Amino acid sequence: MKRKILGMMGKMEVLVREADRVGIIEVAGEIDIYNCGEIRKLIDAYISRKIHRIIVDMGRVTYIDSSTIGLLLSEQKRLKELNGGLRLLNITGAPRNVLEMARLESVFDIHADEASAIGSFGEGA
């Protein structure tokens, strides 16, 4: 499924898919307070299907704000409580700088390639 969602800073595009019982959300564009709730809805949809291991591919994300960080933190906690987890993939540029300035890059499990992100979930992923 591919969708375009408008936010205050611009538009965000999402593409969702699965690999090895891991939900993958590919995001492009700007993620802000006006559209980050769409990512939560996508994670909710995965959870309703008993998929608790989620990767958010941010390789084409050009902007994030504090609401994005809050969303990622809360979803990481929620998925962990469900014996799953959240992984970030390909986070670079301005979004990576925001995490580093907030000193949160070590709080997230960040990967450079999809295979390592999927493998990081361990057995049964």
N, C-alpha and C positions, 0 to 999 in steps of 0.2 A: 504494500500500500504506500503510495506517495501522496503527500499533501503539502500545500503551501499555506502558511499561516502568517497573517500580518501582525507586526508588533510596532511599538512606538519608534524604535530605531531603524526599522526596515522589515524585511520579510525573512521568515525562517522556512526552510523546506525540510521535511522529514521523510525518510524512507524506512519502513520497518520490515524486518525479515527474521528468520531463525536459522541457526546452525547448531547442530548437536544439542538440542533442547536448551539453547541459550537465546534469549531475545536480543536482537540487535537493532538499535535505533540510530540511524545515520542522520546527522543534523548538518544543515548548511545555512549560512547566513548569520543573522543576529538573534541572540536569545536574550529576552528582557522580561520585565515584570508583566508585560501584556501578553506574552505568548508562551512563557515557560510552563504554564499550567497544562499546556498541550502535551508536554513530555510526561507529566504526572499521569494524565489520562491514558497515555500509551503504556506506561508501566502498570497502571491499574488493569488494563486489558490483558497484559501478560500474566499478572498475578491471578486474575480470574480464571486463566487457563492453566494454573499451577506451574507457571514458569517463573522461577524466583531468581534466576541468574540473568542479569541484564548487562549489556555493553552499550555505552553511549559513545558512538564514533563522532568525534568533534573535529575531524580533520579539515572540514570546510567551514568551521565556525569562525567568524571574524570578530564577534563581540559577545561578551557576557557581562551581566551586572550582578549586584549582590543578591538579587532574588534568584538568579540562576544558581549561585553558590548555595544558598539556603535550600533550594529544591534538591540539589545533588546530595547535600548532607542529610536531609531528612529521608530521601529515598534510599540512600545507602544504609541508614539505620534501620529503616523498615524492612528492607530486603534481608539484612543480616538477621533480624529477628525471625524471619521466615526460613532460616537456614540457607539463604541464598547469598547474593552479593551484587554489588554494582562495580563495574570496571569502566574507566574512561580510556578511550582509544584516540591516538593521534592528536592530543591536545598540544597545540603549539601557538606561536605568535602572541597576539594580545590576550587571548583567553588564558594562556599559560602564565603570562606576566601578571594577570589579575590574581591567579592562585598563588603565585610566588610572593606578590606584595602582601597578600593576606596571610602568608605563611601556612598555606593549606595544601601545598602540593604533596606533602608527605602523608596527609590524612587520606588521600585518595589512592587507589590502586590504578596507576597509569601505565598503559602499554603502548608500544610503538607499532605492533602488528596484531592482527586479529587472532592468529593462531596462538600466540602467547597469552592473550587475554582470555581466550576460551580455555586454554590449558591451565590457567591460574585458578580456575574453579575446582580443579582436581577431579578425582574419580567420580563418575556419574554425571559429568557435565554434558 
